[in-house]
Amino acid sequence: MAFQSLFLCILSSLAAVRAVTVYSQQPLGQTETQTSTADAASYTGYQAYNPTTLNPPALPSPLPANQFGIQLQSSAQAVNGLSIPSGGSLFGLSIETSVINQFLGVNS
């Protein structure tokens, strides 16, 4: 409920905005003296079927380590910065936003 009221507050404040400031804009009538062009596009179909092969970057030097040790604590009390302990009656629910329409419905 708090998220919904915060969202509506932000949305209503955006509706009142009537002007936008653009920084580093050229004055009207002036043109840029330097021009640059991009490479011509060679493939214009769907990007999923783009046959362009990308060249991989060079490996870093020196190479990163393949083996390293991780020290784990034996109990949660030994770790600083954890949240407060929750009781056994806590029930958590998490819904991914990409499937929220299927959970709540389209018109909710």
Phi, psi and omega in degrees: 000321179293323179295320181295317179292324176295317179297316179294326178294315179295318180296319179290329178287329177289330180292336182276350181286127182239355183220152179229135177261128179247120180269155179061034178269142178285144176298154183299132178094343179271143178244156179286137179277327178267134175234149177222149180240150177269164176296146179293140179287132181255339180237126184241008180276197179295138182294335178296335181252017182293121182276004182297132178257125179271143177274130181289151178288162179291151178291147179290154178233120000284158179293147178292158182291143177269340181230137177204156181263146177236126180267117179254143178276151183277343179215160181291333180292338182276354183255124178278148174088007176282161179288173180293149181294142177253150180287170180289347182272002180289131177239116182258148179222130180230131179236127177289140186292339180287342179243014182294329178296323181286335181275313183266337184105161185288323187264016181266000000 
